Amino acid sequence: MHRIAAACLAAAVAIGPAALAQSYPSKPVRLVVPFPAGGTTDIVTRAMAPVLAESLGQPVIVENKPGAGGTIGTAEAARAVPDGYTLLVVFDNHAVNHYLYKNLPYDPFKAFEPVSLMVQSPLLLVGAMRFPPRSVEELVDYGRANRGRLNYGSTGTGNSSHLASLLLVQRGGIEAVHVPYKGGGPLVNDLLGGQVDFAFASLPLFVQYVKGGKLRALGVAGRERVPQLPDVPTVAEALPGFEAQSWVGMLAPANTPQPVVARLAREVGIALGQTELKARLLAQGFVVVASTPEQFGAYLRAESDKWGRVIRDLNVTLE
């Protein structure tokens, strides 16, 4: 009898994960975006949410929880029940915040299960319309002639927007004051108003304003020019070897059942591969990736190591 009971229990355990994946989801899924509305992470998440909802057969609700470089919303997601109904959509600074915050309330690797790297995008360097330089070369010359009088914005301390600007300032031999913002939306507003001189951010955040004549594109930080702005040179054409990009990915709280993580990764891939959504993202300047959980986990580690070295070398600190 004991052997029969044990066999039945083993069978139930074996069936459990498969059954869980089949029954998931049975209620709305919440996507936490730890940044304000209007930024890169928010743009991608809101574009994908209705397509993912259709695929999952349940509503997908996007909630913005901004503050402290994304750490407030991220900490909330880390505390969520690991059942697949609260997920986190992160920006590139997720891989480096642990270098910047001494008392980060979560471990960026241990507190989450990677689901999928969703999109990547080369950074675009723009200037306010009142800012005289019209190219990277002119920016460098102007900065050298006006030492300490320039400022640059970023979507937050320590993310790709900030680090790319630091590299530009260092490589160009100029001085400029950093003005960090709590996401892409607030940064764009002050660029449009001329409160900051220049900034890097993901191509999709700026491209519509460049095409509308409200911001001036100075350079693309990818390896090659982009079809959305074919006449804008790469930053590397002025500063050889310069390259920086942003990315957006999805995480689940640690201990989320692996069948649920696998189902989510598969559905995210299907959603991002949907023709209309993929075309929309590509037109905005995103490169659709849709990785496996394992690939995203390895990517996170590599990004952390790469930019961690930059943070240490340039002595980046919170301001």
MARZAFI-12637 format. One record per residue: y negated, z, x negated of N, C-alpha, C in turn. Coordinates in steps of 0.1 Angstrom, whole numbers, plus 2048, in hexadecimal, padded with zeros to 3 digits. Layout:
# residues N
YZXYZXYZX
...
# end
This chain:
# residues 319
80C8007F88008008007F38007F7
7F48087ED7E88097E47E67FB7DE
7F17F47DA7EF7E77D37E97DD7DD
7ED7DE7EA7E87D57F47D97D87F6
7D67E47F77C87E87F97BF7E37EE
7C47E57E17BD7E17D67BB7D27D6
7C57CB7D97C57BC7DA7BB7B77E4
7BA7BE7EF7B17BB7FA7A37BD7F5
7A07C97EE7937CC7E978F7C27DF
7987BE7D67947B47CC7917A67D2
7987A37DD7957967E47877977EA
7847A37F07777A47F776C7A37ED
76E7A97E17647A97D776279A7D2
76D7937D176C7857CC76577C7D6
76877F7E37627777ED75377A7EF
74F7877EC74278C7EF7377837EA
7367807DD72B7787D872A76A7DF
7357647E17357577E77307587F6
7347627FD73076480A72176780A
71C76F80070E7728007067667FE
70A75D7F57037517F27027487FF
70D74880770E74081370574581D
70475381E6FB7598296ED75A825
6EA7588196DC7598146D574C816
6C874C81B6C07588206C275982F
6C17658346C27678426B476C848
6AA76C84069D77184469276A83B
68576B83E67B76583667C76A827
67876081E67876381066976480B
66676E8036587707FF65776C7F0
64D7637EE64975F7E063D7667DC
63D76F7D26327767CD62B76E7C2
61E76B7C46167647BA60D76E7B4
60E7727A860677D7A25F877979E
5F276F7A45E57697A15DE7667AE
5D07647AD5C97607B95CC7527BE
5C97507CA5CA7437D05C27387C9
5C772C7C85C07217C15C371F7B3
5CB7277AD5CF72579F5DB71D79E
5E071A7925EB71178F5F8716796
5FB72379460772979A6077287A9
5FB72B7AF5FA72A7BD5FB71C7C2
5F67127BB5F67047BF6057007C0
60D7027B661B6FE7B56237057C0
6217127C162971A7CB6267167D9
61A7147DD6177107EB61B7017EE
61B6F97E36206EB7E662F6EB7E8
6366F47E16456F47E264A6FC7EE
6437077F26487107FC64D70A809
64670180F64B6FB81C6576F381A
6586EC80E6646E480B6706ED809
66E6F88016787017FF67D70880B
67370B814677711821680709829
67D6FC8296856F28316936F282B
6946F281E6A16F28176A96FF81A
6A270A8196A971781B6AC71A82A
6A47148336A671784169F724845
69672983D68F73584168073483C
67773B84366973A83E66873F830
65F73982865C73D81A64D74081A
64A74D81863D75381963775580B
62B74F8096247517FC61A75C7FD
61B7667F46127717F460B7727E6
5FE7727E65F77737D95F47827D6
5F87877CB5F67957C65F07957B9
5E37917B85DC78F7AB5D879D7A4
5D579C7975D07A77905D77A9783
5CF7AE7795D37B176C5DC7A7765
5D779A7655DF79075F5EC78D765
5ED78F7725FA78D778604798778
6007A377260A7AE77060B7B777D
6017B77856027BF79160C7BA79B
60B7AD79E6157A67A76237A67A1
6237A47946307A378D6377B178D
6307BB78C6367C978C63B7CB79B
6337C77A56387C97B26457C17B5
6467B57B06527AD7B165E7B37AA
65B7B979F6667C079766C7CC79E
6647D27A76697DE7AE6707DA7BB
66F7CD7BF6757C97CC6847CA7CC
6897CB7D86987CB7DA69D7BE7D4
6A77BE7CC6AD7B27C66B77AB7CF
6B27A67DA6BA79F7E36B77907E6
6AD78B7DE6A977D7DF69F77B7E9
6997857F068F7837FA6817857F5
68078B7E967378C7E26757857D4
66D77B7D266E7737C56607737BF
65F7707B265376F7AB6517627A5
64575C7A664274F7A0637752795
63B74F78963375477D62D748776
62274B76E61B74276661F744758
61A73C74E61E73E74061C74B73A
61175373F60E75F73861976A73B
62376774462E771746636773739
63676973163E769724637771719
62A77471B62277A71061B787714
61B78B7216147977256197A471E
6267A471A62B7B07136257B2705
61F7A77006187A86F360A7AE6F5
6057AD7015F77B07035F57BE70A
5FF7C27135FD7CE71A6077D9714
6017E37106097EE7096127F5713
60D7F771F6157FE7296197F5735
61E7EA7326237E173C62E7E7745
62C7E87526357F075A6437E975D
6467DF7556537D87576567D074A
6627CD7486667C573D6687B7742
6607AD73C6607A074266D799742
67679D73968479773968E7A0740
68E7AD73F6987B57456967B8754
6897B77586867BA7666887AE76F
68C7A276A68D79677369978E76F
69E7867786A877C7766A176E777
6A276676D69C75976D6A2751778
69A74978069F74078A69E732786
69172E78368F72077F68171E779
68071776E67471176A670706773
6657067796616FD7846596F177F
64E6F37796466E877463F6EC767
63B6E27606336E37546276DA755
61C6DD74D6106D574E6096D6741
6046CB73B5FC6CC72F5EE6D2733
5E86D972A5DB6DF72D5D06D472C
5C66D67335BA6CD7335AE6D572E
5A76D072559A6D772058F6D0727
5876D872E57B6D373656F6DB732
5646D47345576DB73254F6DA73F
5466E474153D6E474C5346D874B
52F6D37565276C775651A6C974E
5156D574E5086D874650B6DA738
5186DA73451B6DC72651B6CF71E
5136CE7145106C170E51C6B9708
5266BF7015316B86FB5396AF705
53C6A370054469A709552697703
55669E6F856269C6F15666A86E9
5726A96E45766B46DC56E6B46CF
56B6A86C95636A76BD5556AD6BF
54F6A96CA5426AD6CD5416BC6D0
54C6C26D654D6D06D954D6D86CC
5556D36C25566D96B55496D96AE
5426CD6AE5356CC6A752B6D56AE
52B6D56BB5216DD6C35236EC6C0
5306F06C05336FE6BE52F7026B0
5316FA6A652D6FE69851E6FF697
5176F769F5086F769E5027026A7
50A7086B05067126B950F71E6B8
5117246AD51B72E6AB51773B6B3
5227406BA52074C6C25197496D0
51573D6D350D73A6DF5167346EA
5237316E652C72B6F05357356F6
53A73270254473A70854F73170F
55A73771056572F71756C738720
57173272B57873A735587738734
58F74173A59D73F73A5A2745747
5AF74274B5B47477575BA755755
5B875A7495BD7687475C076A738
5BD7767335C07797255CF777722
5D17707175DF76E7125E7763717
5E275C7225EA7517275E674471F
5ED7397235EB72D71B5DC72871B
5D572B7265C77277275BF72E71C
5C173B71A5BA7427105BE73F702
5CC73E7005D173C6F25CD72E6ED
5CD7246F65C97176F25BA7166ED
5B271E6F55A471E6F15A27256E4
5AA7306E15A97376D55AD72E6C9
5B77266CB5BB71C6C15B17126BE
5AA70D6C95A07036C85947096C0
5907156C358571C6BC58871E6AD
5957226AB59972469D599717695
5A070D69B5A27006945946F9692
58B6FB69C57E6F469B5746FC693
57770868F56E71068756171468E
56371769B55771A6A35587296A8
54E72E6AE54E73B6B554B7396C3
5527416CC54F7406DA55474D6E0
54E7516EB55175E6F255C75A6FD
5667636FE57076170856C767715
56D76072056B76672E577764736
57F76F73758C76E73E58A76F74D
59276775559176876459F76D769
59F7707765AB77577C5B2769783
5B475E77C5BA7537825B2746781
5B873B7855B272E7845A672C78E
5A873179A59D72F7A459073479F
58F74179B58274679757C73F78A
58573B78158173377657A72677A
58071F78257B71278756D71478D
56C71F79555F72179C553723792
55672A78754C72D77D549721774
55471977255170C76A548703772
54B70277F5436FA7885356FE788
53370C78852571178851F71277B
52670E77052070E76351F71C75C
52672676252673375B52E73474E
53872B74D53F72A74053E71B73B
53F71A72E53D70C728549703728
55570972456170172456D709726
57870372958570A72B59170072B
59C7067275A96FF7295AF705735
5B76FD73C5C07017475C96F674A
5D36F87535DC6EE7565D56E275C
5DA6D67595D46C975E5D26C976D
5DB6CE7755D96CD7845CE6D6789
5CA6E07825BF6E97865B26E2785
5B06D977B5A36D37785A26C577C
5AD6BD77E5AC6AF77F5A46AA78A
5A56B079659D6AC7A158E6AD79F
58A6B879857C6BA7955776B078A
57F6AC78157C6A277757A69577E
58369178658268478E576684797
57369079C5676917A555A69279E
55A69279154D6927895476A0789
54F6AB78B54A6B878B54D6C077F
5576BB77755A6C176A55C6B5760
55A6B875355B6AD74A5686AF741
5716A674157E6A773957A6A472B
57F6AD72257C6AB7135896A770C
5946AC7115A16A970A5AD6AE711
5B86A770F5C56AC7155CD6B2709
5D36BD70C5DA6C57015E96C1701
5ED6B67065FB6B27055FC6A96F9
6096A36F860C69B6EC60668D6EE
6036896FB5FE67C6FE5F467C70A
5ED67270B5E36717175EB671724
5E467572F5EB67673B5E666B745
5EF66674E5EB65B7575E065F761
5DF66C7645D567076D5C766E767
5C666F75A5B966E7535BB665746
5BE6597485C265073D5B864F732
5AB6507355A064E72B59D65B723
5A36667275A16737205AA674714
5A56767085AD6776FD5B46846FC
5BF6856F45C56926F15BD69A6E7
5BE6A76E85B76B06DF5BC6AD6D1
5C96A96D05CF6A76C35C969B6BC
5C26926C35BC6866BD5B068B6B4
5AA6976B85A069D6B05A56A86A7
5AF6AF6AC5B46BA6A45C46B86A3
5C86B169A5D76AD6995E06B969A
5EB6B66A35F56C16A55F26CA6B0
5E66C96B65E26D36C15EA6CF6CD
5F16D96D35F96D76DF5FA6E46E7
5F86E46F45F96F06FC5FC6EC70A
6056F37116086F071F60A6FD727
60A6FB73460C70773D619704744
61F70E74B62B70C75362B71675E
63371376863571C77364471D776
64972A77865772C77A65A737785
66673878966A74179367474C78D
67275879167A76378D67F76B799
68A77279868E77C7A269078979C
68E7947A36907A179E69E7A3797
69E7AB78C6AB7AD7866B67B278F
6C27AE78D6CE7B27956CF7AA7A2
6C67A07A46C87977B06D67917AE
6DE7907B86EC78B7B66EB77C7B1
6F477A7A76F376D7A16F67617AA
6FE7627B47007577BE6F27547C5
6EA75E7C86DD75C7CE6D47557C4
6D475A7B86CC7537AD6CF7457AC
6DC7427AB6E17347AA6DD72C7B6
6DE7327C26DA72A7CE6CB7277CD
6C37317C96B572F7C96B17247BE
6B77257B36B571B7A86B870D7AD
6C370C7B46C76FF7BA6BE6FA7C4
6B97037CD6B06FE7D86A26FB7D2
69E7037C86916FF7C26916F27BC
69D6EF7B569E6E17AF69E6D67B9
6A56D97C56A56CF7D06976CD7D5
6906D87D76826D77DD6796D07D3
6796D37C66706CC7BD6746BE7BB
6806BA7BE6856AD7BD6826A47C9
67D6AB7D467A6A37E066F6997DD
67168D7E16686827DD65A6857DF
6566897EB64868B7EE6416967E6
6486A17E56436AD7DD6426A97CE
64D6A37C964D69F7BB6416967B8
63F68C7C06346827BE6276897BF
6266937C861969A7C96166A37BD
6206A97B861F6B27AC61C6A979F
62369E79E62169579361368F793
60E68C79F6006867A15F669079C
5F969D79E5EF6A879A5F06AB78B
5FA6A67855FB6A87766076B2772
60F6B677B61B6BE7786276B6774
62E6BB76B63B6B57676466BE76E
64E6B87776586C077E6646C2775
6686CF7746736D276B6806D6773
67E6E177B68A6E67836966E877A
6966F37726A06F67696AB6FF770
6B57027686BF70C76C6BA71A768
6C072476E6BB7327696BD73475A
6C872F7556CB7317476C072A73E
6BD71E7426B371673B6A571D73B
6A2722747695729748694736740
69F73D7406A074973869E746729
6A473C7246A2738716694733713
68E72C71D68172771C67773371B
67973D723670749723670750716
67C75171067D75770367674F6F8
6787426F96717396EF66273A6F0
65D73A6FC64E73A6FE6497486FA
6507526FC64C7606F864B7606E8
65575B6E265575B6D36497526CE
6487466D363E73D6CE6307426D0
62C7476DC61E74B6DE61C7596D9
6277616D862676E6D262176D6C4
6257636BC6217616AF61275E6AE
60D7566B85FF7526B95F775F6BC
5FC7676C55F47736C95F377C6BD
5FD77E6B55FD7866AA5F478069F
5F577369C5EE76D6925DF76D695
5DB76B6A15CD76B6A55C77786AA
5D07826A95CC7906AD5C67906BB
5CE78A6C55C978A6D35CB7976D9
5C079C6DF5C17A96E65BB7A86F4
5BE7B16FD5B87B270A5A97B5709
5A17AF7125937B171158E7B871D
# end
